[in-house]
Amino acid sequence: MQEYDVVVLGTGAAGLTAAITAAEGGATVGVFEKADKVGGTSAWSGGQVWIPNNPHMKDHGIDDSRDKAYTYIMSLSRDLIDEKLAAAYVDAGPEMVNFLESRTPVQFYSVKDMPDYHPEFPGGSPKGGRTIECPIYAYDELGEWASRVTPSPYYPNPHITMSETPLGKSVPQPASAEEIARRKIRNERGCGQALIGRLLRGCLDRGIEPRTDHAAKELILEHGAITGVVFDTPGGEVRVRARKGVILATGGFEWNDDLKRAFLRGPLTHQVSIRTNTGDGLKMAMKAGAMLGNMREAWWTPVASVPVEENSMERMMIMGQRTMPGAIMVNRKARRFTNEAANYNAFGNAFHVEDVARFEYENIPSWLIFDQHYLENYGFGMLSAGPGEAPDWVMRAPTLQALADKLGISGDALEKTVERWNANCAAGSDPDYGRGESAFDCWWGDPYKKGTKEATLGPLVKGPYYAVEVRSGALGTKGGPKTDVHGNVVDIDGNAIPGLYAAGNVMASPFGMTYGGPGGTLGPGMVFGYLSGKHAAERLTNR
């Protein structure tokens, strides 16, 4: 039987952070991955990490403090956030950043001006700075491991950073063709690829080589403590002993239909995460007697199905597209139903609104509606067919009435909705849903009008008109075994289960139903990975 002090399950940002931290604490570490490549959904992401009071905020002259950050998180609680976990997150975040930057190739910079997701709440940061990301990283530093990191279907050009896109900077300055060519020489990658690449190098520098194609199926329990893991591998069953502890970093359960039906508060039909997130860690923790928390929640996001070529993206997150002037979203009654420019996690709540008289979800399906002027000015994300052209699969019609007929909704109602929207835009406000009132609403939208309501308020006036159906999706689930402030999983009586830890989307999120700011998924994953790795390395050896 293989033996390590600490066994880490999963190779996303949470798992790799935990592995490095445990190794720095003097532990021998084994890292195991279910998939054939490493990185998980973290490698698919934009790679941004939300860390309040981080050491790089001062580079932009932004003041923050522990008290401000804690106040902000708790102001979003709705009595679903554990005060101790929130405090642990705020305290350990800057510590985690300093640790990684001093001991590994991981380096960060603060993203200027990008606001928190609810910046008007007490302690919020409308001027940003709490979101950090990594500079591009040369994958030739990884040797043979460069080809073993899962590529992102959402950022097909890996040689850019988020700060070079409209999602990451007020007025983005895309890298030139010459700069992209230069980056290709050493395979320099940005976004989640940069974060995972740097963390992976930190593991390799410590002699930690992840073992892929190892699907954990059972925790070994001896004398009331977790002492190992049983894996299914292509070569058969493998048992691995963990002398100090096992850290679950296996992701959520969004690809497990049975678990979704059992726990989630509403439909999640369009996941945008890696398909190996089937709740393995959750099931193992339940068998070990773990208390569960936050089970009904996910990192919600609106998603469209996209018919594309084989091996290409099948689903498209509807992010900045819905925030542009000249675009609204309507439901089957042809009415607007929410603030289209709200952050994607908050927006997801709109899909779970019930029409109790008809016993149906009021806003499923829904459609993003935009006009030709929108298309000429902004295109349609990475999938635009050309200047002023929409992809072939996007529904279109010369008039709103004709478009409504194709959608099977009322043309008269759609015309009235657009008429009201246009009048409100002319008046400079959205009295129905407050679009443009928050600093965050004005961050996305027209990149050259950011910071003003005009960044997101704009009429639909020029045909043809276009529609894209939007459904309820998620970056991942956020419920699982509850933990203490060290990342130690607790049982139904609130007592720590010796030798069992959790970090990332497998654990009950310390953020409850909310999302603090850009990078709010990777932030708690990495912080509790750090706390778990640190505590596990310091534990006395299991029997």
C-alpha positions in Angstrom: 0.0 0.0 0.0 1.3 3.5 -0.9 1.7 5.8 2.1 1.8 9.6 2.5 1.3 11.9 5.4 -1.4 13.8 3.5 -3.5 12.7 0.5 -5.1 15.4 -1.6 -8.0 14.5 -3.9 -8.3 16.9 -6.8 -6.0 19.1 -8.9 -7.9 22.4 -9.1 -6.6 25.5 -7.4 -7.9 24.3 -4.0 -6.2 21.0 -4.2 -2.9 22.2 -5.5 -2.8 25.0 -2.9 -3.5 22.4 -0.2 -0.7 20.1 -1.4 1.9 22.9 -1.5 1.0 24.1 1.9 1.1 20.6 3.5 4.5 20.0 1.9 5.8 23.2 3.3 4.6 22.0 6.7 6.9 19.1 6.4 4.4 16.5 5.2 4.8 14.0 2.4 2.0 14.6 0.0 0.2 12.5 -2.6 -2.1 14.2 -5.1 -4.7 12.2 -7.0 -7.0 13.3 -9.9 -10.0 11.5 -11.3 -9.6 12.9 -14.9 -6.8 12.1 -17.3 -5.6 15.7 -17.1 -5.1 18.1 -14.2 -6.5 21.5 -13.3 -10.2 20.9 -13.1 -12.6 23.7 -13.6 -10.0 26.1 -12.2 -8.0 25.6 -15.4 -11.1 26.5 -17.5 -11.8 29.7 -15.5 -10.6 33.3 -15.8 -8.2 32.6 -13.0 -9.3 35.6 -10.9 -9.2 35.2 -7.1 -11.2 37.4 -4.7 -9.1 38.2 -1.6 -10.1 41.2 0.4 -7.4 43.3 2.0 -4.8 41.6 -0.2 -1.3 43.1 -0.2 -1.5 44.3 -3.8 -4.4 46.8 -3.3 -1.9 49.4 -2.1 -0.4 49.4 -5.6 -3.5 51.2 -6.7 -3.9 53.3 -3.6 -7.0 51.4 -2.5 -7.5 51.2 1.3 -9.0 48.1 2.7 -9.1 46.4 6.1 -10.1 43.2 7.9 -13.1 45.0 9.4 -14.4 46.3 6.1 -14.1 42.9 4.4 -15.7 41.1 7.3 -18.5 43.7 7.5 -19.2 43.3 3.7 -19.3 39.5 3.8 -21.6 39.4 6.8 -23.9 42.1 5.2 -24.7 39.6 2.5 -25.3 36.7 4.9 -29.1 36.4 5.3 -28.2 34.3 8.3 -26.6 31.7 6.1 -22.9 32.6 6.7 -21.0 31.3 9.7 -19.3 34.2 11.4 -16.2 32.2 12.3 -15.7 30.9 8.8 -16.1 34.4 7.4 -13.5 35.7 9.8 -11.1 32.8 9.0 -11.4 33.6 5.3 -10.7 37.3 5.7 -7.8 36.6 8.0 -6.2 33.8 6.0 -6.6 35.3 2.6 -3.8 37.8 2.6 -1.7 35.2 4.5 -2.3 32.7 1.7 -1.2 35.3 -1.0 2.0 36.1 0.9 2.8 32.4 1.4 2.4 31.5 -2.3 4.2 34.5 -3.6 7.2 33.9 -1.3 7.5 30.1 -1.7 6.2 29.3 -5.2 6.1 30.6 -8.8 2.6 31.9 -8.0 2.5 35.7 -8.4 -0.5 38.1 -8.4 -1.5 41.6 -9.2 -4.6 43.5 -8.2 -7.2 44.3 -10.8 -7.9 48.0 -10.7 -11.4 49.4 -10.7 -13.2 46.0 -10.8 -16.0 46.4 -8.2 -17.3 43.9 -5.7 -20.5 42.2 -6.9 -22.6 44.1 -4.3 -20.4 47.2 -3.8 -23.1 49.4 -2.3 -23.4 47.1 0.7 -21.6 48.0 4.0 -17.9 47.4 3.6 -18.1 46.9 -0.2 -15.5 48.1 -2.6 -16.9 50.0 -5.6 -13.4 50.8 -6.8 -12.3 47.2 -6.8 -8.8 46.0 -5.9 -10.0 42.9 -4.0 -9.7 40.8 -7.2 -6.3 39.5 -8.0 -5.0 37.4 -10.9 -1.7 35.9 -12.2 0.5 37.3 -14.9 0.9 35.0 -17.9 3.1 32.0 -17.3 5.4 30.1 -19.7 4.2 26.5 -19.9 7.6 25.3 -21.1 8.5 25.6 -17.5 6.3 22.6 -16.9 8.1 20.2 -19.3 6.0 17.2 -20.1 3.3 18.4 -17.7 2.4 21.3 -20.1 0.3 18.9 -22.2 -1.4 17.4 -19.1 -3.3 20.5 -18.0 -6.9 20.5 -19.2 -7.4 23.3 -21.8 -10.2 25.8 -21.4 -13.2 25.6 -23.8 -14.2 29.1 -22.7 -10.9 30.8 -23.5 -9.8 29.1 -26.7 -6.8 31.5 -27.0 -4.8 30.6 -23.8 -2.3 33.4 -24.5 -4.3 36.2 -22.9 -5.0 37.5 -19.4 -8.4 38.5 -18.1 -7.2 42.1 -17.9 -6.9 42.0 -21.7 -10.6 41.3 -22.1 -13.7 43.5 -21.5 -14.5 41.4 -18.4 -11.2 42.3 -16.7 -10.5 45.9 -17.5 -12.5 49.1 -18.0 -11.1 49.7 -21.4 -9.2 46.6 -22.4 -6.0 46.7 -24.4 -5.9 43.4 -26.2 -2.4 42.0 -26.9 -1.2 42.7 -30.4 -0.7 39.9 -32.9 3.0 40.3 -32.5 2.7 39.9 -28.7 0.6 36.8 -29.1 3.1 35.4 -31.4 5.9 36.1 -28.9 3.9 34.4 -26.1 3.4 31.3 -28.3 7.2 30.8 -28.4 7.3 29.7 -24.8 3.6 28.7 -24.6 2.9 31.6 -22.2 -0.7 31.3 -20.9 -3.0 33.5 -18.9 -6.3 33.2 -17.0 -6.9 30.0 -15.1 -4.2 28.3 -17.2 -1.6 30.7 -15.6 -2.9 30.0 -12.1 -2.9 26.3 -12.5 0.4 26.3 -14.3 2.1 28.2 -11.5 0.5 26.0 -8.7 1.5 22.9 -10.6 5.1 24.0 -10.9 5.0 24.7 -7.1 4.0 21.0 -6.6 6.5 19.6 -9.0 9.3 21.6 -7.4 8.5 19.7 -4.2 8.5 16.4 -5.9 4.7 16.1 -5.9 3.6 14.6 -9.2 -0.2 14.2 -9.5 -1.5 10.8 -10.3 -4.3 11.0 -12.9 -7.0 8.5 -13.7 -7.5 7.8 -10.0 -11.2 8.0 -9.1 -11.6 8.1 -5.3 -14.5 6.0 -4.2 -14.2 5.3 -0.5 -12.5 6.7 2.6 -10.7 4.3 4.9 -12.0 4.8 8.5 -10.0 3.3 11.4 -10.6 3.9 15.1 -12.8 6.9 14.3 -10.2 8.6 12.0 -9.8 8.8 8.2 -6.6 7.0 7.4 -6.7 6.5 3.6 -8.5 6.3 0.3 -9.6 3.6 -2.0 -9.4 4.4 -5.8 -10.6 2.9 -9.0 -7.9 3.1 -11.7 -7.5 1.6 -15.1 -5.4 -1.1 -13.5 -7.8 -2.0 -10.8 -8.5 -1.0 -7.2 -5.7 0.9 -5.4 -5.6 1.7 -1.7 -3.5 4.6 -0.4 -2.8 5.3 3.3 -2.8 8.8 4.7 -0.9 9.1 8.0 -2.1 12.6 8.8 -5.2 13.2 6.7 -7.2 13.3 3.5 -8.1 16.6 1.9 -11.2 16.5 -0.3 -10.9 19.0 -3.2 -13.0 17.1 -5.7 -15.3 19.8 -6.9 -19.1 19.9 -6.7 -22.0 17.5 -7.7 -23.4 19.5 -10.6 -23.0 16.6 -13.1 -24.9 14.1 -10.8 -28.6 14.3 -11.6 -29.6 12.3 -8.5 -27.8 14.6 -6.2 -29.1 17.7 -7.9 -32.6 16.5 -7.5 -32.0 15.6 -3.9 -30.5 18.9 -2.8 -30.7 22.0 -5.2 -33.4 24.6 -4.7 -34.1 25.0 -8.4 -33.2 23.8 -11.8 -29.6 23.5 -12.9 -29.7 22.3 -16.5 -26.6 23.9 -18.0 -23.4 23.2 -16.1 -20.2 24.8 -17.4 -17.8 22.9 -15.3 -15.6 19.9 -15.9 -17.7 16.7 -16.3 -15.9 14.8 -13.6 -17.7 16.9 -10.9 -20.2 14.1 -10.0 -20.2 14.5 -6.2 -17.6 11.8 -5.3 -16.2 13.8 -2.4 -19.7 14.6 -1.1 -20.7 10.9 -1.1 -17.5 9.9 0.7 -18.0 12.6 3.3 -21.6 11.5 3.9 -20.5 7.9 4.4 -18.0 9.2 7.0 -20.7 10.9 9.0 -20.2 14.5 7.8 -22.7 17.2 8.6 -23.8 18.9 5.4 -24.4 22.6 4.7 -25.5 25.0 2.0 -26.7 22.1 -0.1 -29.4 24.0 -2.1 -26.9 26.5 -3.5 -24.7 26.8 -6.6 -22.5 29.4 -8.3 -25.4 30.2 -10.6 -25.0 31.7 -14.0 -27.2 32.2 -17.2 -26.1 29.9 -20.0 -27.0 29.4 -23.7 -26.7 26.2 -25.6 -24.5 26.7 -28.6 -24.4 24.3 -31.6 -20.8 24.2 -32.6 -18.2 22.0 -34.2 -17.1 18.8 -32.6 -14.7 19.2 -29.6 -15.7 22.9 -29.2 -17.7 24.7 -26.5 -21.2 23.4 -26.3 -22.4 26.0 -23.8 -21.9 29.7 -23.6 -22.1 31.7 -20.4 -24.2 34.8 -21.0 -22.1 37.3 -19.2 -21.2 40.7 -20.7 -23.5 40.2 -23.6 -26.6 40.8 -21.5 -25.2 44.0 -20.0 -24.6 45.9 -23.3 -26.8 48.8 -24.4 -29.4 47.6 -26.8 -30.1 44.3 -25.1 -32.7 43.1 -22.7 -34.0 39.7 -21.4 -37.6 38.7 -21.5 -39.6 35.7 -20.3 -42.4 33.7 -21.9 -44.8 36.6 -21.2 -42.4 38.8 -23.3 -41.6 40.9 -20.2 -38.4 41.9 -18.6 -38.0 40.1 -15.3 -34.7 41.3 -13.7 -31.7 43.6 -13.9 -29.8 42.2 -16.8 -26.5 43.8 -15.7 -26.5 42.1 -12.2 -23.7 39.7 -11.3 -24.3 36.2 -12.7 -24.7 34.5 -9.4 -27.4 36.9 -8.3 -29.0 36.8 -11.7 -29.4 33.0 -11.3 -32.0 33.5 -8.6 -34.4 34.9 -11.2 -34.7 31.5 -12.8 -36.1 30.0 -9.7 -39.1 32.4 -9.4 -42.4 30.4 -9.3 -45.6 31.4 -11.1 -47.7 29.7 -8.4 -51.0 30.0 -10.4 -49.5 28.0 -13.3 -47.1 25.9 -11.2 -44.2 26.7 -13.5 -40.9 28.6 -13.4 -41.9 32.0 -14.5 -38.6 32.9 -16.2 -37.7 29.6 -17.9 -37.2 29.7 -20.7 -36.0 33.3 -21.3 -34.4 35.1 -24.2 -31.7 37.7 -24.7 -33.1 40.1 -27.2 -30.9 42.6 -29.1 -30.9 44.7 -32.2 -28.7 45.3 -35.2 -27.2 48.4 -33.7 -26.0 46.2 -30.7 -24.5 43.7 -33.1 -22.7 46.4 -35.1 -21.2 47.9 -32.0 -20.4 44.9 -29.8 -20.7 41.7 -31.9 -21.8 38.7 -30.0 -18.8 37.6 -28.0 -16.2 35.2 -29.5 -18.9 33.7 -31.7 -19.7 36.6 -34.0 -19.6 35.6 -37.6 -18.1 38.9 -38.6 -18.5 42.7 -38.1 -22.2 43.3 -37.6 -23.1 39.6 -38.1 -24.5 37.1 -35.7 -23.8 33.3 -35.8 -26.1 31.3 -38.0 -27.8 29.6 -35.0 -29.0 32.9 -33.5 -32.7 33.5 -34.2 -33.5 36.7 -36.1 -36.4 38.5 -37.7 -36.9 41.9 -39.4 -39.4 43.1 -36.7 -40.1 42.5 -33.1 -43.5 41.1 -34.0 -41.9 38.6 -36.4 -39.3 37.6 -33.8 -42.0 37.1 -31.2 -43.8 34.8 -33.6 -40.7 32.6 -34.0 -40.3 32.5 -30.2 -43.9 31.6 -29.6 -44.5 34.7 -27.4 -46.8 37.7 -27.7 -45.6 40.2 -30.3 -47.8 43.0 -28.8 -46.3 42.3 -25.3 -42.8 42.3 -26.7 -43.3 45.6 -28.5 -44.7 47.2 -25.3 -41.7 45.9 -23.3 -39.2 47.3 -25.7 -41.2 50.6 -25.9 -41.1 51.0 -22.1 -37.4 50.1 -22.0 -36.5 52.6 -24.7 -38.4 55.3 -22.9 -36.7 54.6 -19.6 -33.3 54.7 -21.4 -34.2 58.1 -22.8 -35.0 59.2 -19.3 -31.7 57.8 -18.0 -32.9 55.2 -15.5 -34.5 51.8 -15.1 -37.3 52.3 -12.5 -38.4 48.7 -13.0 -35.2 46.8 -12.0 -32.6 49.4 -11.2 -30.2 48.5 -14.0 -27.3 50.9 -14.0 -27.7 51.9 -10.3 -24.9 49.8 -8.9 -21.3 50.5 -9.6 -21.0 46.8 -10.7 -23.8 47.3 -13.4 -21.6 50.0 -15.0 -18.5 47.9 -15.0 -19.5 45.6 -17.8 -21.4 46.9 -20.8 -19.9 49.3 -23.3 -16.2 49.4 -22.5 -15.9 53.1 -23.5 -18.7 54.2 -21.3 -17.8 52.3 -18.1 -18.6 54.0 -14.9 -21.7 55.6 -16.3 -25.3 54.4 -16.7 -24.8 54.7 -20.5 -22.5 51.7 -20.2 -25.6 49.5 -19.9 -28.7 51.6 -20.7 -29.4 51.8 -24.4 -32.5 51.4 -26.6 -33.4 48.7 -29.1 -34.2 50.7 -32.3 -32.7 49.0 -35.4 -33.9 45.8 -37.1 -33.3 43.1 -37.7 -33.8 41.9 -34.1 -32.1 38.8 -32.6 -32.9 36.3 -29.8 -30.8 33.7 -27.9 -32.5 31.3 -25.5 -31.0 31.4 -22.0 -31.2 28.7 -19.3 -30.3 28.2 -15.7 -26.6 27.2 -15.4 -23.8 27.1 -12.8 -20.1 27.2 -12.5 -20.5 24.5 -9.9 -22.4 23.6 -6.8 -21.4 25.1 -3.4 -22.8 22.7 -0.8 -21.1 19.8 0.9 -19.6 18.7 4.2 -19.4 21.5 6.8 -16.0 22.4 8.1 -14.4 24.3 11.0 -12.0 27.2 10.6 -9.1 24.8 9.8 -11.0 23.1 6.9 -11.6 20.0 9.1 -14.8 18.3 8.2 -17.3 18.1 11.1 -19.8 15.4 12.0 -23.5 15.9 12.8 -22.6 16.9 16.3 -20.2 19.5 15.2 -17.1 17.6 16.2 -14.1 17.4 13.8 -13.8 14.1 12.0 -10.1 13.3 12.6 -8.1 13.2 9.4 -10.7 14.6 7.0 -10.6 18.0 5.4 -12.4 19.8 2.5 -11.7 22.8 0.3 -13.3 24.3 -2.8 -16.7 23.4 -4.2 -16.8 20.1 -2.4 -17.2 21.9 1.0 -20.2 23.8 2.3 -19.3 27.3 1.0 -18.4 29.9 3.7 -20.3 32.4 1.5 -23.7 30.9 1.9 -25.9 31.8 -1.1 -23.9 34.9 -2.1 -20.8 35.8 -4.2 -18.5 38.5 -2.9 -16.8 39.6 -6.0 -15.0 38.5 -9.2 -12.9 35.5 -8.2 -15.3 34.6 -5.4 -15.2 30.9 -6.3 -11.5 30.4 -6.4 -10.9 32.6 -3.4 -12.5 30.4 -0.7 -11.2 27.3 -2.5 -7.6 28.4 -2.3 -7.9 29.9 1.2 -9.5 26.8 2.7 -7.0 24.7 0.7 -4.3 26.6 2.4 -5.9 26.2 5.9 -6.5 22.5 5.3 -3.0 21.8 4.1 -1.5 23.7 7.0 -3.6 22.0 9.7 -3.2 18.5 8.2 0.6 18.8 8.1 0.6 19.7 11.8 -1.6 16.8 12.9 -0.3 13.9 14.9 0.0 10.8 12.8 -3.1 8.7 12.5 -3.0 5.3 14.2 
